[in-house]
């Protein structure tokens, strides 16, 4: 039996907290290929969320919470530098 350390509810809550903030997205494209970019989480919906890239990225920009849970998509918050 496979033990899960988190559930979709926790992932939804974490993604909701990142909404409107800059994030780093790393997407597993299969066969040891990865794509990564910076963007902003715009929409958070019941079954998926959307990411708007900072530059012209031609890949997929909406993801399901299951993809995050299965580590197909990794989302990390970018720390903002304090303004002086």
C-alpha positions in Angstrom: 0.0 0.0 0.0 1.3 3.4 -0.9 1.2 6.0 1.8 0.3 9.6 0.8 1.8 12.4 2.8 -0.6 15.0 1.6 -4.0 15.1 0.0 -5.6 17.2 -2.7 -7.3 19.5 -0.1 -3.9 20.6 1.3 -2.6 21.2 -2.2 -5.6 23.3 -3.1 -5.2 25.4 0.0 -1.4 25.9 -0.7 -2.1 26.9 -4.3 -4.9 29.3 -3.2 -2.3 31.0 -0.9 0.0 31.5 -3.9 -2.7 33.1 -6.0 -1.6 36.5 -7.5 2.0 35.9 -6.4 5.2 35.1 -8.4 6.0 31.4 -8.6 8.6 29.2 -10.2 7.0 26.3 -12.2 8.9 23.1 -13.2 6.9 20.8 -15.5 7.9 17.2 -16.1 7.5 16.6 -19.9 8.4 12.9 -19.7 11.5 11.0 -20.8 13.7 13.0 -18.4 12.7 16.3 -20.0 11.7 19.3 -17.9 10.5 22.8 -18.6 10.7 25.6 -16.1 9.6 29.2 -16.0 8.5 32.0 -13.7 4.9 33.2 -13.7 1.9 34.2 -11.7 -1.0 32.0 -10.5 -4.1 33.7 -11.9 -7.0 31.5 -11.6 -7.8 28.9 -8.9 -10.7 26.7 -9.8 -12.2 23.5 -8.2 -10.4 21.1 -10.5 -7.4 23.1 -11.9 -5.4 26.3 -11.6 -3.9 28.5 -14.3 -0.4 30.1 -14.4 0.4 33.1 -16.6 4.1 33.0 -17.6 6.2 36.2 -17.4 7.5 35.6 -20.9 6.2 34.0 -24.0 6.1 30.3 -23.1 4.4 28.1 -25.6 3.6 25.3 -23.2 0.7 24.3 -21.0 -0.3 26.9 -18.5 -3.2 25.2 -16.7 -2.6 22.3 -14.3 -4.7 20.0 -12.2 -4.0 19.5 -8.5 -3.4 15.8 -9.1 -0.4 16.7 -11.3 1.1 18.6 -8.3 0.4 15.7 -6.0 2.1 13.2 -8.4 5.1 15.6 -8.8 4.5 16.1 -12.5 4.3 19.9 -11.7 6.4 21.5 -9.0 5.4 25.0 -7.8 7.7 27.1 -5.6 7.0 30.6 -4.3 9.6 33.2 -5.3 10.8 35.2 -2.3 10.4 38.9 -2.8 13.4 41.1 -2.0 12.6 43.7 0.6 12.4 47.2 -0.9 14.6 49.8 0.7 
